[in-house]
Amino acid sequence: MIKHDWALENAKLNIEKWYPVIGTLEDLETTFFVLENKLPQFFKGIAKLYFEELKGNFRLLPMRIRKLI
């Protein structure tokens, strides 16, 4: 096995072993949804908190986000 192949496979194994959720800023809504459902003891209500506190202007949010709040 080539070194970079080994490194990639090792990285994938570490992600599966140590990280229960991987999210992206580009799709933050989905990341919040996954966090709320996979780890509710830590992230229950995170989407509502984020979009109410940080976005401020409710009417500018996409309709699908308004339905979550």
JOMOTA-V835016 format. One line per field, one symbol per residue. ss: DSSP state (h for helix, s for strand, l for the rest). psi: psi as a letter, one per 40 degrees, with the letter a starting at -180 (. if undefined). burial: 1 if it has 9 or more other C-alpha atoms within 8 Angstrom, else 0. A space follows every 50 residues. Layout:
ss->???
psi->???
burial->???
This chain:
ss->llhhhhhhhhhhhhhhhhlllllllllhhhhhhhhhhhlhhhhllhhhhh hhhllllhhhllhhhhhhl
psi->hidddddddddddddddehdhhiiddfdddddddddddgdddeheddddd ddddddgdeeiidddddd.
burial->00000100000001000000000000010011111100110011011111 1100100100100011000
